[in-house]
Amino acid sequence: MGHDLFENILEECQWDQRAAASKIVMSEDWGLSDESLYVKHSDALIRYATTIVGPADAEDVMIDGVLSAMRSRSWATVDNRKAYL
């Protein structure tokens, strides 16, 4: 019985650590305007798009994707906007 209790407490502690880590990730861009978020991450998003569609279309694809994300109904409730983009 003592071992089970210890395992339960250990699991709860690990869950708390994961929850705390996710809050740190969520707060990375907390409070940035959409424009600031775009400026901060656009280079990385273009690099990612380049791996998918190639350099000729990467910027257009990235801009379309960012605008689509920012216009979506769920954008206001997204906690980790960098990951969402």
Buried (B, 14 or more C-beta within 10 A) or exposed (E): EEEEEEEEEEEEEEEEEEEEEEEEEBEEBEEBEEEEBBEEBBEEBBEBBBEEEEEEEBBEBBBEBBEEBBEEEEBEEBEBBBEEB
